[in-house]
Amino acid sequence: MNNCIFCKIIKKEIPAKVVFEDEEILVFHDIHPKADIHWLAIPKLHIDSMLQINYSHEKLMGSVLVKLNKLAVEYNIEDYKLLVNTGLKGGQEVFHIHFHLLANN
């Protein structure tokens, strides 16, 4: 996706404060945080939104959720909110599926 801001972050065309990265997942700080801790977790595979998820994405989506929880434990975050906005009316602003992890100290 040429105009996708998250794809550009994945390709290192736009800088991000990275929390974690592997071959499938990127976790980074939101540039407009809504909590003391506000991370975005994205699969490197471009998927527009939850509406495009199917069983072929099952392992990848599971990996994103497990990794977010492991990072929360690693960073001593015991209480957090996990949010996925879907569609314009659901509050989605960037059409590359992403998970918000929000927590307050």
TORLUMRO-88120 format. One record per residue: x, y, z of N, C-alpha, C in turn; residue in three letters; residue number from 1. Coordinates in Angstrom, 2 decimals. Layout:
REC,X,Y,Z,X,Y,Z,X,Y,Z,ala,NUM
...
END
This chain:
REC,0.84,-1.18,0.00,0.00,0.00,0.00,0.89,1.24,0.00,met,1
REC,0.90,1.96,-1.09,1.81,3.09,-1.26,1.54,4.26,-0.33,asn,2
REC,0.29,4.55,-0.02,-0.03,5.72,0.79,-0.32,5.39,2.24,asn,3
REC,-0.14,4.18,2.65,-0.44,3.77,4.02,0.69,4.23,4.94,cys,4
REC,0.35,5.08,5.90,1.36,5.61,6.82,2.02,4.49,7.63,ile,5
REC,1.25,3.46,8.02,1.85,2.37,8.79,2.78,1.53,7.93,phe,6
REC,2.45,1.34,6.67,3.37,0.62,5.77,4.67,1.41,5.61,cys,7
REC,4.56,2.73,5.57,5.76,3.57,5.48,6.60,3.47,6.76,lys,8
REC,5.95,3.36,7.91,6.68,3.16,9.16,7.38,1.80,9.14,ile,9
REC,6.70,0.78,8.66,7.30,-0.56,8.56,8.54,-0.52,7.67,ile,10
REC,8.47,0.23,6.56,9.59,0.32,5.61,10.65,1.32,6.05,lys,11
REC,10.46,1.92,7.24,11.40,2.90,7.81,11.47,4.19,7.00,lys,12
REC,10.42,4.47,6.25,10.33,5.73,5.51,9.87,6.86,6.43,glu,13
REC,9.19,6.50,7.51,8.74,7.45,8.53,9.25,6.91,9.87,ile,14
REC,9.87,7.76,10.68,10.41,7.27,11.96,9.30,6.97,12.96,pro,15
REC,9.60,6.07,13.86,8.70,5.72,14.96,9.55,5.30,16.15,ala,16
REC,8.99,5.52,17.33,9.65,5.08,18.55,9.21,3.64,18.79,lys,17
REC,10.06,2.70,18.40,9.72,1.28,18.39,9.88,0.66,19.77,val,18
REC,8.88,-0.11,20.16,8.89,-0.88,21.40,9.37,-2.29,21.10,val,19
REC,8.91,-2.85,19.97,9.23,-4.22,19.59,9.07,-4.36,18.07,phe,20
REC,9.93,-5.21,17.50,9.80,-5.53,16.08,10.36,-6.91,15.81,glu,21
REC,9.63,-7.67,15.02,10.15,-8.92,14.47,9.72,-8.99,13.01,asp,22
REC,9.79,-10.16,12.41,9.48,-10.28,10.99,7.99,-10.11,10.67,glu,23
REC,7.12,-10.24,11.67,5.68,-10.17,11.43,4.97,-8.98,12.07,glu,24
REC,5.56,-8.42,13.12,4.85,-7.46,13.97,5.73,-6.25,14.27,ile,25
REC,5.09,-5.10,14.37,5.76,-3.89,14.82,4.90,-3.25,15.91,leu,26
REC,5.53,-2.90,17.03,4.85,-2.21,18.13,5.61,-0.91,18.36,val,27
REC,4.87,0.20,18.38,5.52,1.50,18.52,4.60,2.46,19.28,phe,28
REC,5.18,3.55,19.76,4.44,4.55,20.51,3.55,5.37,19.59,his,29
REC,2.32,5.62,20.03,1.41,6.48,19.29,1.92,7.91,19.39,asp,30
REC,1.88,8.66,18.30,2.39,10.04,18.32,1.40,11.01,18.99,ile,31
REC,0.16,10.57,19.17,-0.84,11.37,19.88,-1.42,10.52,21.01,his,32
REC,-0.63,10.26,22.07,-1.07,9.34,23.11,-2.32,9.81,23.85,pro,33
REC,-3.16,8.83,24.15,-4.39,9.08,24.90,-4.27,8.55,26.33,lys,34
REC,-3.10,8.09,26.71,-2.83,7.57,28.05,-1.32,7.69,28.28,ala,35
REC,-0.89,7.44,29.54,0.54,7.49,29.85,1.33,6.56,28.94,asp,36
REC,0.78,5.38,28.72,1.37,4.41,27.77,0.34,4.21,26.68,ile,37
REC,0.75,4.45,25.46,-0.14,4.25,24.31,0.70,3.70,23.16,his,38
REC,0.62,2.39,23.00,1.34,1.72,21.93,0.37,1.32,20.83,trp,39
REC,0.90,1.25,19.63,0.18,0.69,18.49,0.91,-0.58,18.08,leu,40
REC,0.15,-1.64,17.87,0.71,-2.91,17.40,0.10,-3.19,16.04,ala,41
REC,0.96,-3.43,15.06,0.47,-3.68,13.71,1.15,-4.92,13.14,ile,42
REC,0.39,-5.68,12.37,1.05,-6.73,11.60,1.77,-6.07,10.42,pro,43
REC,2.86,-6.60,10.00,3.56,-6.04,8.85,2.82,-6.34,7.54,lys,44
REC,2.01,-7.37,7.57,1.13,-7.66,6.44,0.03,-6.61,6.42,leu,45
REC,-0.14,-5.92,5.31,-1.18,-4.90,5.24,-2.55,-5.57,5.16,his,46
REC,-3.36,-5.28,6.16,-4.76,-5.69,6.21,-5.51,-4.42,6.57,ile,47
REC,-6.50,-4.05,5.77,-7.19,-2.77,5.98,-7.82,-2.65,7.36,asp,48
REC,-8.59,-3.64,7.77,-9.31,-3.54,9.05,-9.75,-4.93,9.50,ser,49
REC,-10.43,-4.98,10.63,-10.97,-6.24,11.14,-11.93,-6.87,10.13,met,50
REC,-12.54,-6.06,9.30,-13.50,-6.59,8.32,-12.84,-7.49,7.28,leu,51
REC,-11.53,-7.39,7.13,-10.81,-8.23,6.16,-10.17,-9.47,6.81,gln,52
REC,-10.28,-9.60,8.11,-9.68,-10.74,8.79,-10.43,-12.02,8.44,ile,53
REC,-9.64,-13.08,8.18,-10.23,-14.40,7.96,-9.32,-15.44,8.60,asn,54
REC,-9.69,-16.71,8.43,-8.92,-17.76,9.11,-7.47,-17.85,8.66,tyr,55
REC,-7.14,-17.31,7.50,-5.73,-17.32,7.09,-4.89,-16.38,7.95,ser,56
REC,-5.53,-15.47,8.67,-4.84,-14.51,9.54,-4.82,-14.94,11.01,his,57
REC,-5.37,-16.10,11.30,-5.55,-16.54,12.68,-4.23,-16.55,13.46,glu,58
REC,-3.19,-17.14,12.93,-1.90,-17.23,13.63,-1.30,-15.83,13.82,lys,59
REC,-1.35,-15.02,12.79,-0.79,-13.67,12.86,-1.50,-12.83,13.91,leu,60
REC,-2.81,-12.84,13.92,-3.56,-12.05,14.90,-3.32,-12.56,16.31,met,61
REC,-3.24,-13.88,16.46,-2.91,-14.45,17.77,-1.53,-14.02,18.22,gly,62
REC,-0.59,-13.99,17.30,0.78,-13.56,17.63,0.81,-12.11,18.10,ser,63
REC,0.04,-11.25,17.45,-0.01,-9.84,17.86,-0.51,-9.74,19.30,val,64
REC,-1.60,-10.45,19.60,-2.18,-10.37,20.95,-1.25,-10.95,22.01,leu,65
REC,-0.64,-12.08,21.72,0.29,-12.69,22.68,1.49,-11.78,22.89,val,66
REC,2.03,-11.21,21.83,3.19,-10.33,21.95,2.85,-9.09,22.77,lys,67
REC,1.68,-8.51,22.54,1.29,-7.34,23.32,1.22,-7.67,24.81,leu,68
REC,0.64,-8.81,25.13,0.55,-9.20,26.53,1.94,-9.45,27.13,asn,69
REC,2.82,-10.11,26.38,4.18,-10.35,26.87,4.92,-9.03,27.11,lys,70
REC,4.72,-8.07,26.21,5.35,-6.76,26.39,4.79,-6.06,27.62,leu,71
REC,3.48,-6.16,27.83,2.87,-5.56,29.02,3.49,-6.15,30.28,ala,72
REC,3.65,-7.45,30.31,4.27,-8.11,31.48,5.72,-7.64,31.63,val,73
REC,6.45,-7.60,30.52,7.85,-7.18,30.54,8.01,-5.75,31.06,glu,74
REC,7.06,-4.88,30.71,7.11,-3.48,31.13,6.33,-3.23,32.42,tyr,75
REC,5.95,-4.31,33.12,5.23,-4.22,34.40,3.91,-3.46,34.29,asn,76
REC,3.23,-3.66,33.18,1.91,-3.05,32.98,0.88,-4.10,33.35,ile,77
REC,0.26,-3.92,34.51,-0.69,-4.92,35.00,-2.12,-4.66,34.55,glu,78
REC,-2.45,-3.41,34.33,-3.80,-3.03,33.93,-3.71,-2.24,32.63,asp,79
REC,-4.39,-2.72,31.62,-4.38,-2.01,30.35,-5.67,-2.25,29.59,tyr,80
REC,-5.88,-1.38,28.63,-7.02,-1.49,27.73,-6.48,-1.80,26.33,lys,81
REC,-7.12,-2.73,25.65,-6.76,-3.07,24.28,-7.93,-2.68,23.40,leu,82
REC,-7.66,-1.91,22.37,-8.72,-1.34,21.55,-8.40,-1.53,20.07,leu,83
REC,-9.44,-1.91,19.30,-9.33,-1.98,17.85,-10.52,-1.23,17.26,val,84
REC,-10.25,-0.15,16.57,-11.31,0.59,15.88,-11.50,-0.01,14.50,asn,85
REC,-12.74,-0.15,14.09,-13.03,-0.76,12.79,-14.00,0.11,12.01,thr,86
REC,-13.55,0.57,10.84,-14.39,1.39,9.97,-14.45,2.83,10.42,gly,87
REC,-14.87,3.70,9.51,-14.96,5.13,9.81,-15.86,5.41,11.00,leu,88
REC,-17.04,4.81,11.02,-17.97,5.05,12.12,-17.49,4.40,13.41,lys,89
REC,-16.59,3.45,13.32,-15.99,2.82,14.49,-14.76,3.55,14.99,gly,90
REC,-14.41,4.66,14.35,-13.29,5.47,14.80,-11.95,5.16,14.16,gly,91
REC,-11.94,4.28,13.15,-10.66,3.94,12.52,-10.20,5.11,11.65,gln,92
REC,-8.97,5.55,11.89,-8.40,6.67,11.13,-7.36,6.21,10.12,glu,93
REC,-6.61,5.17,10.45,-5.60,4.61,9.54,-6.09,3.23,9.13,val,94
REC,-6.21,3.02,7.84,-6.75,1.76,7.35,-5.65,0.73,7.08,phe,95
REC,-5.01,0.38,8.18,-4.07,-0.73,8.31,-4.38,-1.23,9.71,his,96
REC,-4.87,-2.45,9.83,-5.32,-2.94,11.13,-4.28,-2.67,12.19,ile,97
REC,-4.73,-2.16,13.33,-3.82,-1.87,14.44,-4.56,-1.98,15.76,his,98
REC,-3.81,-2.34,16.76,-4.30,-2.53,18.11,-3.68,-1.46,18.99,phe,99
REC,-4.51,-0.77,19.77,-4.03,0.22,20.72,-3.92,-0.44,22.09,his,100
REC,-2.77,-0.35,22.71,-2.61,-0.75,24.10,-2.47,0.54,24.89,leu,101
REC,-3.41,0.76,25.82,-3.42,1.98,26.62,-3.36,1.63,28.09,leu,102
REC,-2.51,2.37,28.83,-2.38,2.16,30.27,-1.94,3.46,30.93,ala,103
REC,-2.31,3.59,32.17,-1.88,4.75,32.97,-1.04,4.28,34.13,asn,104
REC,-0.04,5.09,34.45,0.85,4.76,35.57,0.14,4.99,36.89,asn,105
END
